[in-house]
Amino acid sequence: MRVAIFHALFSELGGGEVLTLKLGKVLNELGFNVDFYTFELNPELRKVLGDVPGNLRILKKPIIVKIIESLCSDRLVRLRRLLLYDYLAKNLDKIISNYDLAIETQSNIPYNVDISYIHFPALIDYTLWGFKDLKEFYTLRHIYNCLVKNLCHKLCKLGKPKLILTNSSWTARWIIKAYGNTTPIKVLHPAVDVEYFSKVVHKYPRENFIVTVSRFTPEKSLNSIVDLAKRLPNYKFIMVGSTSKYSMHVIKDIITRARRLEVKNLRIYVNVSRDELRDLLGRAKYYLHPPFPEHFGISVVEAMAAGCVPVVYKDGGAWYDIVSKVSNILGYETINEVPNIIKHLEENPSLYISLKNESIKNAKAFNYEKFKEKLSNIINYVLQDMTA
């Protein structure tokens, strides 16, 4: 059987791209012939991807998107993606007529294929959660969101998928809020390389490290961790993340704040290798996720697999589907609660060890084999429904 997977932009290797490739890998292993369709493949990314699990077909990008990209570089991502899916819709029936199953993984709307994987509804601009005090930015963003909204409504009228997949129960609730509940929704957590990170569980003695892995973007409120480092001088705070040209001002703000508060126990590591990240997590006692509701939280699971005790914001998929399953005491509503959580665990070594072991155990629920098993069941469900 043949499967077409549509992913509009392979411009960076983020969580969405990793999930798309894992989908293809599983389908390949299940005996399907997989073709990927995209409008862009970053040449540098091609080196990282290596052998893609299937054929990769590059579609011609429409002029309107090329114009936007020439003016705004890699910004206005939601609008660009939706314009590409709008353009794709004109030839979609012709393309998918050659396939038994059609999947798309980047529109973030209920697109007119068999399965849509929605990471977070395109209708909802979660980046505004970190910008509500900036009136000028908010006004410009409101205009942008109106354009996105109109495109979403246009595309949703073309038809609905047979099934929506998403990354967490938390995101599923937002999808229903944005698009209603007329299409069945199933949660398919992203596959995490648990085995790789678990190799360092016993490799190093644990140090007073508190590690945060995050994109350096304003909505993540990473500056709040600087304040926390000031309050916990006996711990070394380590921020790890990849950078783009839009992240440098965030890093600069963090450094400026740290200098102003005379914080000496904070380090920033950018663009580290996967092995370096694993070693940092293998030496750390705690993993701290910033005060932002993460859709899922791959880095949280990676840290747990490496033996860190996670402390996360009490909202989002990282809380509801991951850390709350370990213990309710590991969530915070405001960053100011974190020192008391750390203090409580330090004063109760047996509790710390218990939560560490529970974290390692719970991380295994998100490994590749679990992902493959769930996806296999989902594909069978959809195919049976199509032939019923």
C-alpha positions as a Markdown table, in Angstrom:
| # | Residue | x | y | z |
|---|---|---|---|---|
| 1 | Met | 0.0 | 0.0 | 0.0 |
| 2 | Arg | 1.1 | 3.5 | -0.7 |
| 3 | Val | 1.1 | 6.5 | 1.7 |
| 4 | Ala | 1.6 | 10.2 | 0.9 |
| 5 | Ile | 2.8 | 12.4 | 3.8 |
| 6 | Phe | 2.6 | 16.2 | 3.3 |
| 7 | His | 4.9 | 18.5 | 5.3 |
| 8 | Ala | 5.0 | 21.9 | 3.7 |
| 9 | Leu | 8.3 | 23.2 | 5.0 |
| 10 | Phe | 11.4 | 21.1 | 5.9 |
| 11 | Ser | 13.3 | 24.3 | 6.7 |
| 12 | Glu | 14.5 | 23.3 | 10.1 |
| 13 | Leu | 14.8 | 20.2 | 12.2 |
| 14 | Gly | 12.3 | 20.8 | 14.9 |
| 15 | Gly | 9.9 | 18.6 | 16.8 |
| 16 | Gly | 7.4 | 18.6 | 13.9 |
| 17 | Glu | 10.0 | 17.4 | 11.4 |
| 18 | Val | 11.3 | 14.7 | 13.7 |
| 19 | Leu | 7.7 | 13.4 | 14.3 |
| 20 | Thr | 7.0 | 13.5 | 10.5 |
| 21 | Leu | 10.1 | 11.4 | 9.8 |
| 22 | Lys | 9.3 | 9.0 | 12.6 |
| 23 | Leu | 5.8 | 8.5 | 11.1 |
| 24 | Gly | 7.5 | 7.7 | 7.8 |
| 25 | Lys | 9.9 | 5.3 | 9.4 |
| 26 | Val | 7.1 | 3.4 | 11.2 |
| 27 | Leu | 5.0 | 3.1 | 8.1 |
| 28 | Asn | 8.1 | 1.9 | 6.2 |
| 29 | Glu | 8.7 | -0.7 | 8.8 |
| 30 | Leu | 5.0 | -1.8 | 8.6 |
| 31 | Gly | 5.4 | -2.5 | 4.9 |
| 32 | Phe | 4.0 | 0.7 | 3.3 |
| 33 | Asn | 5.6 | 2.6 | 0.4 |
| 34 | Val | 6.0 | 6.2 | 1.7 |
| 35 | Asp | 6.3 | 9.4 | -0.4 |
| 36 | Phe | 7.0 | 12.7 | 1.4 |
| 37 | Tyr | 5.7 | 15.9 | -0.3 |
| 38 | Thr | 7.2 | 19.3 | 0.7 |
| 39 | Phe | 7.7 | 22.8 | -0.8 |
| 40 | Glu | 11.1 | 23.3 | 0.8 |
| 41 | Leu | 14.0 | 21.3 | 1.9 |
| 42 | Asn | 16.9 | 23.2 | 3.5 |
| 43 | Pro | 20.1 | 21.9 | 1.9 |
| 44 | Glu | 21.8 | 21.9 | 5.3 |
| 45 | Leu | 19.0 | 19.9 | 6.8 |
| 46 | Arg | 19.4 | 17.4 | 4.0 |
| 47 | Lys | 22.8 | 16.6 | 5.5 |
| 48 | Val | 21.3 | 16.0 | 8.9 |
| 49 | Leu | 18.4 | 13.9 | 7.6 |
| 50 | Gly | 20.6 | 11.5 | 5.7 |
| 51 | Asp | 18.4 | 8.7 | 4.3 |
| 52 | Val | 14.8 | 9.8 | 4.5 |
| 53 | Pro | 12.5 | 6.8 | 5.1 |
| 54 | Gly | 10.8 | 7.0 | 1.7 |
| 55 | Asn | 10.8 | 9.1 | -1.5 |
| 56 | Leu | 11.0 | 12.9 | -1.1 |
| 57 | Arg | 9.2 | 15.0 | -3.7 |
| 58 | Ile | 9.7 | 18.8 | -3.9 |
| 59 | Leu | 6.7 | 20.7 | -5.0 |
| 60 | Lys | 6.9 | 24.1 | -6.8 |
| 61 | Lys | 6.4 | 27.0 | -4.3 |
| 62 | Pro | 3.8 | 29.6 | -5.3 |
| 63 | Ile | 4.9 | 33.2 | -6.0 |
| 64 | Ile | 3.0 | 34.8 | -3.2 |
| 65 | Val | 4.9 | 32.7 | -0.6 |
| 66 | Lys | 8.2 | 33.5 | -2.3 |
| 67 | Ile | 7.4 | 37.2 | -2.1 |
| 68 | Ile | 6.5 | 36.9 | 1.6 |
| 69 | Glu | 9.8 | 35.1 | 2.3 |
| 70 | Ser | 11.8 | 37.7 | 0.5 |
| 71 | Leu | 10.3 | 40.4 | 2.7 |
| 72 | Cys | 10.1 | 38.6 | 6.0 |
| 73 | Ser | 12.7 | 35.8 | 5.8 |
| 74 | Asp | 11.6 | 32.9 | 8.0 |
| 75 | Arg | 8.8 | 34.8 | 9.9 |
| 76 | Leu | 5.0 | 34.6 | 9.4 |
| 77 | Val | 5.3 | 30.9 | 9.6 |
| 78 | Arg | 1.6 | 30.1 | 10.1 |
| 79 | Leu | 0.6 | 32.3 | 7.2 |
| 80 | Arg | 3.2 | 30.8 | 4.9 |
| 81 | Arg | 2.2 | 27.2 | 5.7 |
| 82 | Leu | -1.5 | 27.9 | 5.2 |
| 83 | Leu | -0.8 | 29.6 | 1.9 |
| 84 | Leu | 1.2 | 26.5 | 0.8 |
| 85 | Tyr | -1.7 | 24.2 | 1.9 |
| 86 | Asp | -4.1 | 26.4 | 0.1 |
| 87 | Tyr | -2.0 | 26.1 | -3.1 |
| 88 | Leu | -1.7 | 22.3 | -2.5 |
| 89 | Ala | -5.5 | 22.0 | -2.3 |
| 90 | Lys | -5.8 | 22.8 | -6.0 |
| 91 | Asn | -3.9 | 19.7 | -7.0 |
| 92 | Leu | -4.6 | 17.5 | -3.9 |
| 93 | Asp | -7.2 | 15.2 | -5.4 |
| 94 | Lys | -4.9 | 14.4 | -8.3 |
| 95 | Ile | -2.0 | 13.6 | -6.1 |
| 96 | Ile | -3.7 | 11.5 | -3.5 |
| 97 | Ser | -5.6 | 9.5 | -6.1 |
| 98 | Asn | -2.4 | 7.5 | -6.5 |
| 99 | Tyr | -2.3 | 6.6 | -2.8 |
| 100 | Asp | -4.2 | 4.4 | -0.3 |
| 101 | Leu | -3.6 | 6.8 | 2.6 |
| 102 | Ala | -2.9 | 10.6 | 2.8 |
| 103 | Ile | -1.4 | 12.2 | 5.9 |
| 104 | Glu | -0.4 | 15.8 | 6.6 |
| 105 | Thr | 1.7 | 17.0 | 9.5 |
| 106 | Gln | 2.1 | 20.8 | 9.4 |
| 107 | Ser | -1.1 | 22.8 | 8.5 |
| 108 | Asn | -2.4 | 22.6 | 12.1 |
| 109 | Ile | -5.9 | 22.6 | 10.8 |
| 110 | Pro | -8.3 | 19.7 | 10.1 |
| 111 | Tyr | -7.1 | 19.5 | 6.5 |
| 112 | Asn | -8.9 | 17.5 | 3.8 |
| 113 | Val | -6.8 | 14.3 | 3.9 |
| 114 | Asp | -7.2 | 11.0 | 5.8 |
| 115 | Ile | -5.2 | 12.0 | 8.8 |
| 116 | Ser | -4.1 | 15.5 | 10.1 |
| 117 | Tyr | -1.5 | 15.7 | 12.8 |
| 118 | Ile | -2.1 | 19.0 | 14.6 |
| 119 | His | 0.7 | 20.1 | 16.9 |
| 120 | Phe | -1.3 | 23.2 | 18.0 |
| 121 | Pro | -4.3 | 24.9 | 16.3 |
| 122 | Ala | -3.2 | 27.4 | 13.7 |
| 123 | Leu | -6.3 | 29.5 | 14.7 |
| 124 | Ile | -4.8 | 30.2 | 18.1 |
| 125 | Asp | -1.7 | 32.3 | 18.5 |
| 126 | Tyr | 0.0 | 31.0 | 21.6 |
| 127 | Thr | 3.0 | 33.4 | 21.2 |
| 128 | Leu | 0.7 | 36.2 | 22.3 |
| 129 | Trp | 0.7 | 34.7 | 25.8 |
| 130 | Gly | 4.1 | 36.3 | 26.3 |
| 131 | Phe | 3.4 | 39.7 | 24.6 |
| 132 | Lys | 0.1 | 41.0 | 26.0 |
| 133 | Asp | 1.7 | 44.1 | 27.5 |
| 134 | Leu | 3.1 | 45.3 | 24.2 |
| 135 | Lys | 0.2 | 47.2 | 22.5 |
| 136 | Glu | 2.0 | 47.9 | 19.2 |
| 137 | Phe | 3.1 | 44.3 | 18.8 |
| 138 | Tyr | -0.3 | 43.1 | 19.8 |
| 139 | Thr | -2.1 | 45.3 | 17.2 |
| 140 | Leu | 0.2 | 44.1 | 14.4 |
| 141 | Arg | -0.2 | 40.5 | 15.5 |
| 142 | His | -4.0 | 40.9 | 15.6 |
| 143 | Ile | -3.9 | 41.9 | 11.9 |
| 144 | Tyr | -1.7 | 39.0 | 11.1 |
| 145 | Asn | -4.0 | 36.6 | 13.0 |
| 146 | Cys | -7.0 | 37.9 | 11.1 |
| 147 | Leu | -5.3 | 36.8 | 7.8 |
| 148 | Val | -4.5 | 33.4 | 9.4 |
| 149 | Lys | -8.1 | 33.0 | 10.6 |
| 150 | Asn | -9.6 | 33.8 | 7.2 |
| 151 | Leu | -7.3 | 31.2 | 5.5 |
| 152 | Cys | -8.1 | 28.6 | 8.2 |
| 153 | His | -11.8 | 29.0 | 7.6 |
| 154 | Lys | -11.4 | 28.8 | 3.9 |
| 155 | Leu | -9.4 | 25.6 | 4.1 |
| 156 | Cys | -11.6 | 24.0 | 6.6 |
| 157 | Lys | -14.5 | 24.3 | 4.2 |
| 158 | Leu | -12.8 | 22.1 | 1.7 |
| 159 | Gly | -13.4 | 19.0 | 3.7 |
| 160 | Lys | -12.4 | 17.3 | 6.9 |
| 161 | Pro | -9.9 | 14.5 | 7.7 |
| 162 | Lys | -11.2 | 11.1 | 8.9 |
| 163 | Leu | -9.0 | 11.4 | 12.0 |
| 164 | Ile | -7.0 | 14.1 | 13.8 |
| 165 | Leu | -3.9 | 13.1 | 15.7 |
| 166 | Thr | -2.2 | 15.4 | 18.3 |
| 167 | Asn | 0.7 | 15.4 | 20.7 |
| 168 | Ser | -1.1 | 15.5 | 24.1 |
| 169 | Ser | -4.5 | 15.5 | 25.8 |
| 170 | Trp | -3.9 | 19.2 | 26.6 |
| 171 | Thr | -3.5 | 20.1 | 22.9 |
| 172 | Ala | -6.6 | 17.9 | 22.1 |
| 173 | Arg | -8.7 | 20.2 | 24.3 |
| 174 | Trp | -7.4 | 23.3 | 22.4 |
| 175 | Ile | -8.2 | 21.6 | 19.1 |
| 176 | Ile | -11.8 | 21.1 | 20.2 |
| 177 | Lys | -12.0 | 24.7 | 21.3 |
| 178 | Ala | -10.6 | 25.9 | 18.0 |
| 179 | Tyr | -12.3 | 23.6 | 15.5 |
| 180 | Gly | -15.1 | 21.8 | 17.4 |
| 181 | Asn | -15.4 | 18.1 | 18.0 |
| 182 | Thr | -16.9 | 16.8 | 14.8 |
| 183 | Thr | -13.8 | 14.9 | 13.8 |
| 184 | Pro | -12.4 | 12.1 | 16.0 |
| 185 | Ile | -9.2 | 13.0 | 17.8 |
| 186 | Lys | -6.6 | 10.6 | 19.1 |
| 187 | Val | -3.4 | 11.4 | 21.1 |
| 188 | Leu | -0.2 | 10.1 | 19.5 |
| 189 | His | 2.6 | 11.3 | 21.7 |
| 190 | Pro | 5.9 | 12.0 | 19.8 |
| 191 | Ala | 8.5 | 9.3 | 19.9 |
| 192 | Val | 11.4 | 10.2 | 22.2 |
| 193 | Asp | 14.8 | 8.6 | 22.0 |
| 194 | Val | 14.5 | 7.2 | 25.6 |
| 195 | Glu | 17.1 | 4.5 | 25.2 |
| 196 | Tyr | 19.8 | 7.0 | 24.0 |
| 197 | Phe | 19.3 | 9.3 | 27.1 |
| 198 | Ser | 18.9 | 6.5 | 29.6 |
| 199 | Lys | 22.6 | 5.4 | 28.9 |
| 200 | Val | 23.8 | 8.2 | 31.3 |
| 201 | Val | 21.5 | 7.4 | 34.2 |
| 202 | His | 24.4 | 5.9 | 36.2 |
| 203 | Lys | 27.3 | 7.3 | 34.3 |
| 204 | Tyr | 28.1 | 10.3 | 36.4 |
| 205 | Pro | 27.7 | 11.4 | 40.0 |
| 206 | Arg | 24.8 | 13.8 | 40.3 |
| 207 | Glu | 25.8 | 17.5 | 40.8 |
| 208 | Asn | 23.8 | 20.5 | 41.9 |
| 209 | Phe | 22.8 | 21.3 | 38.4 |
| 210 | Ile | 19.4 | 22.5 | 37.3 |
| 211 | Val | 19.1 | 22.2 | 33.5 |
| 212 | Thr | 16.6 | 24.0 | 31.3 |
| 213 | Val | 16.3 | 23.0 | 27.6 |
| 214 | Ser | 14.3 | 25.5 | 25.5 |
| 215 | Arg | 14.1 | 27.6 | 22.4 |
| 216 | Phe | 15.3 | 31.1 | 23.2 |
| 217 | Thr | 12.0 | 32.9 | 22.4 |
| 218 | Pro | 10.3 | 35.7 | 24.4 |
| 219 | Glu | 7.1 | 33.7 | 25.2 |
| 220 | Lys | 9.1 | 31.1 | 27.2 |
| 221 | Ser | 9.8 | 33.7 | 30.0 |
| 222 | Leu | 13.3 | 32.5 | 30.4 |
| 223 | Asn | 14.3 | 35.7 | 32.3 |
| 224 | Ser | 12.4 | 34.3 | 35.3 |
| 225 | Ile | 15.0 | 31.6 | 35.7 |
| 226 | Val | 17.6 | 34.3 | 36.2 |
| 227 | Asp | 15.6 | 35.5 | 39.3 |
| 228 | Leu | 15.4 | 31.9 | 40.4 |
| 229 | Ala | 19.2 | 31.4 | 40.1 |
| 230 | Lys | 19.6 | 34.4 | 42.4 |
| 231 | Arg | 17.5 | 32.7 | 45.0 |
| 232 | Leu | 19.3 | 29.4 | 44.8 |
| 233 | Pro | 23.0 | 30.3 | 44.7 |
| 234 | Asn | 24.1 | 26.8 | 45.7 |
| 235 | Tyr | 22.9 | 25.4 | 42.4 |
| 236 | Lys | 24.3 | 25.9 | 38.9 |
| 237 | Phe | 21.6 | 26.8 | 36.4 |
| 238 | Ile | 22.3 | 25.7 | 32.9 |
| 239 | Met | 20.2 | 26.9 | 29.9 |
| 240 | Val | 20.6 | 24.9 | 26.7 |
| 241 | Gly | 19.0 | 25.7 | 23.4 |
| 242 | Ser | 19.5 | 26.1 | 19.6 |
| 243 | Thr | 19.7 | 29.6 | 18.2 |
| 244 | Ser | 18.4 | 31.6 | 15.2 |
| 245 | Lys | 18.8 | 35.2 | 14.3 |
| 246 | Tyr | 15.6 | 35.9 | 16.3 |
| 247 | Ser | 16.9 | 34.4 | 19.5 |
| 248 | Met | 19.9 | 36.6 | 20.1 |
| 249 | His | 18.0 | 39.5 | 21.7 |
| 250 | Val | 16.5 | 37.0 | 24.1 |
| 251 | Ile | 19.9 | 35.7 | 25.1 |
| 252 | Lys | 21.2 | 39.3 | 25.4 |
| 253 | Asp | 18.3 | 40.1 | 27.8 |
| 254 | Ile | 19.0 | 37.1 | 29.9 |
| 255 | Ile | 22.7 | 38.0 | 30.2 |
| 256 | Thr | 21.9 | 41.7 | 31.0 |
| 257 | Arg | 19.5 | 40.7 | 33.7 |
| 258 | Ala | 22.0 | 38.2 | 35.2 |
| 259 | Arg | 24.6 | 41.0 | 35.3 |
| 260 | Arg | 22.3 | 43.4 | 36.9 |
| 261 | Leu | 21.3 | 41.0 | 39.6 |
| 262 | Glu | 24.9 | 39.8 | 40.0 |
| 263 | Val | 24.0 | 36.2 | 39.3 |
| 264 | Lys | 27.1 | 34.1 | 39.1 |
| 265 | Asn | 25.6 | 30.6 | 38.9 |
| 266 | Leu | 23.9 | 30.8 | 35.5 |
| 267 | Arg | 25.4 | 29.4 | 32.2 |
| 268 | Ile | 24.0 | 29.5 | 28.7 |
| 269 | Tyr | 25.0 | 26.7 | 26.2 |
| 270 | Val | 23.9 | 27.2 | 22.6 |
| 271 | Asn | 23.8 | 24.7 | 19.7 |
| 272 | Val | 25.4 | 21.9 | 21.8 |
| 273 | Ser | 25.7 | 18.4 | 20.3 |
| 274 | Arg | 23.3 | 15.7 | 21.3 |
| 275 | Asp | 26.0 | 13.9 | 23.2 |
| 276 | Glu | 26.9 | 17.1 | 25.1 |
| 277 | Leu | 23.2 | 17.6 | 26.0 |
| 278 | Arg | 22.9 | 14.0 | 27.2 |
| 279 | Asp | 26.0 | 14.4 | 29.4 |
| 280 | Leu | 24.7 | 17.6 | 31.0 |
| 281 | Leu | 21.4 | 15.8 | 31.8 |
| 282 | Gly | 23.3 | 12.8 | 33.1 |
| 283 | Arg | 25.1 | 15.0 | 35.7 |
| 284 | Ala | 22.1 | 17.2 | 36.7 |
| 285 | Lys | 19.9 | 16.6 | 39.7 |
| 286 | Tyr | 16.9 | 18.5 | 38.3 |
| 287 | Tyr | 15.4 | 19.5 | 35.0 |
| 288 | Leu | 13.4 | 22.8 | 35.2 |
| 289 | His | 11.0 | 23.7 | 32.4 |
| 290 | Pro | 10.3 | 27.4 | 32.0 |
| 291 | Pro | 6.8 | 28.9 | 32.9 |
| 292 | Phe | 5.2 | 28.2 | 29.6 |
| 293 | Pro | 2.5 | 25.6 | 28.8 |
| 294 | Glu | 4.4 | 23.2 | 26.5 |
| 295 | His | 2.3 | 21.3 | 23.9 |
| 296 | Phe | 4.1 | 18.1 | 24.7 |
| 297 | Gly | 7.7 | 18.4 | 26.0 |
| 298 | Ile | 10.2 | 16.1 | 24.3 |
| 299 | Ser | 13.1 | 17.7 | 26.3 |
| 300 | Val | 11.2 | 16.9 | 29.6 |
| 301 | Val | 11.0 | 13.2 | 28.7 |
| 302 | Glu | 14.7 | 13.2 | 27.6 |
| 303 | Ala | 15.7 | 14.6 | 30.9 |
| 304 | Met | 13.6 | 12.1 | 32.8 |
| 305 | Ala | 15.2 | 9.3 | 30.8 |
| 306 | Ala | 18.6 | 10.6 | 31.7 |
| 307 | Gly | 17.7 | 10.5 | 35.4 |
| 308 | Cys | 16.7 | 14.1 | 36.2 |
| 309 | Val | 13.8 | 14.9 | 38.5 |
| 310 | Pro | 11.6 | 17.2 | 36.4 |
| 311 | Val | 10.0 | 20.4 | 37.7 |
| 312 | Val | 7.5 | 21.9 | 35.3 |
| 313 | Tyr | 4.9 | 24.6 | 34.9 |
| 314 | Lys | 1.5 | 23.2 | 36.0 |
| 315 | Asp | -0.2 | 23.5 | 32.6 |
| 316 | Gly | 0.3 | 22.1 | 29.1 |
| 317 | Gly | 1.0 | 18.6 | 27.8 |
| 318 | Ala | 4.3 | 18.4 | 29.7 |
| 319 | Trp | 2.4 | 18.6 | 33.0 |
| 320 | Tyr | -0.9 | 16.7 | 32.2 |
| 321 | Asp | 0.6 | 13.8 | 30.2 |
| 322 | Ile | 4.1 | 13.5 | 31.6 |
| 323 | Val | 5.1 | 15.0 | 34.9 |
| 324 | Ser | 1.8 | 14.8 | 36.8 |
| 325 | Lys | 2.1 | 11.0 | 36.3 |
| 326 | Val | 5.3 | 11.1 | 38.3 |
| 327 | Ser | 4.1 | 13.3 | 41.2 |
| 328 | Asn | 1.8 | 16.3 | 41.8 |
| 329 | Ile | 4.5 | 18.0 | 43.9 |
| 330 | Leu | 6.7 | 18.5 | 40.8 |
| 331 | Gly | 4.5 | 21.2 | 39.2 |
| 332 | Tyr | 4.4 | 24.9 | 39.9 |
| 333 | Glu | 1.9 | 27.7 | 39.1 |
| 334 | Thr | 4.4 | 30.5 | 39.6 |
| 335 | Ile | 8.2 | 30.3 | 39.3 |
| 336 | Asn | 8.5 | 31.5 | 42.9 |
| 337 | Glu | 7.3 | 28.0 | 44.1 |
| 338 | Val | 10.3 | 26.3 | 42.7 |
| 339 | Pro | 12.8 | 26.9 | 45.5 |
| 340 | Asn | 10.4 | 25.3 | 48.0 |
| 341 | Ile | 10.0 | 22.3 | 45.7 |
| 342 | Ile | 13.8 | 21.9 | 45.5 |
| 343 | Lys | 14.2 | 22.4 | 49.2 |
| 344 | His | 11.6 | 19.8 | 50.0 |
| 345 | Leu | 13.3 | 17.2 | 47.9 |
| 346 | Glu | 16.8 | 18.0 | 49.2 |
| 347 | Glu | 15.5 | 17.6 | 52.8 |
| 348 | Asn | 14.0 | 14.2 | 51.9 |
| 349 | Pro | 16.7 | 12.2 | 50.0 |
| 350 | Ser | 14.6 | 9.1 | 49.9 |
| 351 | Leu | 11.7 | 11.0 | 48.2 |
| 352 | Tyr | 14.2 | 12.4 | 45.7 |
| 353 | Ile | 15.5 | 8.9 | 44.8 |
| 354 | Ser | 11.9 | 7.6 | 44.6 |
| 355 | Leu | 10.9 | 10.4 | 42.2 |
| 356 | Lys | 14.0 | 10.0 | 40.1 |
| 357 | Asn | 13.3 | 6.3 | 39.7 |
| 358 | Glu | 9.7 | 7.0 | 38.9 |
| 359 | Ser | 10.8 | 9.6 | 36.3 |
| 360 | Ile | 13.0 | 7.1 | 34.6 |
| 361 | Lys | 10.2 | 4.5 | 34.6 |
| 362 | Asn | 7.6 | 6.9 | 33.2 |
| 363 | Ala | 9.9 | 8.1 | 30.4 |
| 364 | Lys | 9.8 | 4.6 | 28.9 |
| 365 | Ala | 6.1 | 5.1 | 28.0 |
| 366 | Phe | 7.2 | 7.5 | 25.2 |
| 367 | Asn | 9.9 | 5.4 | 23.5 |
| 368 | Tyr | 9.9 | 4.5 | 19.8 |
| 369 | Glu | 8.4 | 1.1 | 20.2 |
| 370 | Lys | 5.3 | 2.5 | 22.1 |
| 371 | Phe | 5.0 | 5.1 | 19.3 |
| 372 | Lys | 5.1 | 2.4 | 16.7 |
| 373 | Glu | 2.6 | 0.2 | 18.4 |
| 374 | Lys | 0.1 | 3.1 | 18.8 |
| 375 | Leu | 0.6 | 4.3 | 15.2 |
| 376 | Ser | 0.1 | 0.8 | 13.9 |
| 377 | Asn | -3.2 | 0.5 | 15.7 |
| 378 | Ile | -4.3 | 4.0 | 14.5 |
| 379 | Ile | -3.5 | 3.2 | 10.8 |
| 380 | Asn | -5.4 | -0.1 | 11.1 |
| 381 | Tyr | -8.4 | 1.8 | 12.6 |
| 382 | Val | -8.4 | 4.4 | 9.7 |
| 383 | Leu | -8.0 | 1.8 | 7.0 |
| 384 | Gln | -10.8 | -0.4 | 8.4 |
| 385 | Asp | -13.0 | 2.7 | 8.6 |
| 386 | Met | -12.2 | 3.5 | 4.9 |
| 387 | Thr | -13.1 | 0.0 | 3.7 |
| 388 | Ala | -16.2 | -0.3 | 5.9 |
